[in-house]
Structures are given as structure tokens and as C-alpha cells.
Amino acid sequence: MAFRIRTITASDHAAFNAARPAVSFLQTPAWASVKSEWGSESLGWFDDHDRLVGAGLVLYRRLPGLKASLAYLPEGPVIDWASDDLAGWLRPLVDHLKRSGAFAIRIGSTAVARTWSAATIKAAIADPGMIRLGDVPPDTVGDAAARARVQLRHLGWRPPKAEGAGFSAGQPRWVFQVPLAGKDEDQLLKGMNQLWRRNIKKAGKAGVIVTQGGVEDLPDFYRVYVETAKRDHFVPRPFGYFPAMFEALLAEDKDRIRLYLAHHEGDLVASTIWIRVGEHAWYSYGASATAKREVRGSNAVQWKMITDALAAGCTVYNLRGITDTVDENAPHLGLIQFKVGTGGEAVEYLGEWDLPLNRLLYKAFDVYMSRRG
């Protein structure tokens, strides 16, 4: 089937998303307001009966001094990625974005390619012969993602040159998720490893109290967030990003985003940001104080977010990105070990794919974004 694409309103886009079990929060029209430094457009796919059957948020980033833009659909578009005719979905998108002045297009699919259980990952870490998660035999393989990969290559799309490289804009291909469907709190707790269960219990005995905060509490979150950035050697976002994110997402849905605060005897020991769209909840940002780490505020706040996601009817709790490593000597191994303790699973998405329309500008933009950091 040949689809037609045209610009749709934010309200029509939001209504389309609301009719689906889950859509990435990066594909909500509200996200355009968060990324105010990018231009934006909501696009709709229409069938022969003029029914809206797909949607995508496009973010446009221009090269300095030029009219040409990168067109980026983070974790989108929301189309039928299991289709045997992806060309019918993507060619109208390419035609539209060419007319809009795009020199390259980047799309991203959350179609699941492979999964690895916590037990499989734990065994791989213990095996000195295993270095990359991608080399570990998976527990499940997504046939639809495999078919989509073949079609994308045939249509001229290609993955970004390297994990974490290219435009400094990409979303993670490797994530860690806790499946919630059909489980209760007791089952989720039993699914965690002994250390996680012990730390959750320890936080409770120590008197850690986890509450939801509001926008007025963001300065407290930010103070601990900056402390975390300094300790873990990453560049923090400016404070203004967070009030803007809350304002934009809450305007679309009053329960789209939450701030969690874990206190011990009046001291803020951990704080996190939780986002939900439909049946999918994400752990978006986290921070923890260096002092009082022994009271395990980070475990307590994660457990609260997981149980709140369950109570909200979510089927997935997403702890976001991990690196593709199971090497016991890798500096980022601790990240996946922390998340594996939840008893969830590592997930490889079909991920991001680029279509250069002007190869010279495509390369120049990559250099520009990498220098910006």
C-alpha cells in the first residue's frame, strides 16, 4: 500500500499516540517543546481511506549558515515495523523530508531484535571468553526486526558508524527493561538478585522515605545531580532543561513525568525522574548523594518507581541505555551489573538508521556535532 504523508496538528498526533499501548516519549509532540533548539514537525501517514495509520515527530537541526537540515525521528516513526513493505512507509517520508530541505534522515525503531535474560548476562560476565553482549547467544530473537533490517539495507539506509558516535544525538540501541505484565510486587521482588532484595530491605530498615516531588523540588534534584555528574565524570545538563521538560510533558499529560525524592533523616540521598506513556515507563534521570550511600537510597527509589509503574498499568519498566559489554574489566560493566540485579532483561532494538541525501553535508554535520560534544 502507498501511504500519503502530511503535517498533522499536535492534538491529532497526541490522540494517535494515546490510542496505542505505548509510544516512546521521544515521539510525543510535547518532546518538540523540550528540544526547543531544534525545529520540529508532526507528520501523519494516511491510507487510501484517509485514515491516520502512522505518525512521527521530526526534529530538524540545521548546519550553521545553511538552510539544509538533519531530519531526526528519535525512536520513531510510529509505523508498522513488522511490515513486509517498509518501502511503502518510508519512501513517502523521504520524499517529504527532501522537500523540507533535509540533507540526511535519521530514524530509530524500538522493534526488539534480541533479548538476554539476567541469568544469561550473569553467566556471560563470568565467562572470560565473552567480551560483547552481541556475541552472547540471545534468549529470544525478533523475526520482524530481522526482516526490517534486511529491508532497510536494501532501501539504502545504514546504521550510524559506531555506538555512541555520529551527531551526538543518538538514542541507545541497547537498553535494560523489567517486564511487568502478569506479575505482582512479590514476583518482581523475588525476581531480583539477593543484593537488590537486601538493599531494598536495608533502605527500609534505615528509614529511607521515598516521595514524589514537584517542579519546586527540582533545585534539590539538580544539586544531587551535579554532585553525581562530578563523581561519575559526565557533563550535566543545565538546570533550565529540567523545568522546561516538566512543563512541556505535564502540559500534554498531567501524569507523564514524575520526580522522586529519597530522604534519610531529612537528607536527600537519591532522586530520579520517571516518564510514562501508556503501558511503558522509563527511568529517565537519576542522581545520588555521595554521603550516606550505605542507606541504599538508589535501590529504594528504583523499587518505588517499579512498583508505581506496575500500579499505573505498565507492562514494561525501562532503565534505558546500557553498553554492549560483558567484559569484567570494562569501565562500564558496573552499569549493566546494577541493572541486571533488577531481574529484567537486556534488549537490543532495531535501533537507529541513517539515509544520507547529501553525503558531503552529512559528513560535515557529523564533524560539527562531534566537536560540540
ABEGO torsion letter per residue (X at the ends): XBBBBBBBBAAAAAAAAAABABBBAAABAAAAAABAABBBBBBBBBBAAGBBABBBBBBBBBBBGBABBBBBBBGOBBBBAABABAAAAAAAAAAAAAAAGBABBBBBBABBABBBBAAAAAAAAABAABABAAABBBABBBAAAAAAAAAAAAAGBBBBABBGBEGGABBBABBBBBBABGBBAAAAAAABBAAAAAAAAAAAAAGBBBBBBBAAAAAAAAAAAAAAAAAAGBBBBBAAAAAAAAAAAAAABAAABBBBBBBBGGBBABBBBBBBBEABBBBABBBBBABGAAAGAAAAAAAAAAAAAAAAGBABBBAEBBBBBABAABAAAAAAAAAAAAGBBBBBBAEBBBBBABAAAAAAAAAAAAAAX
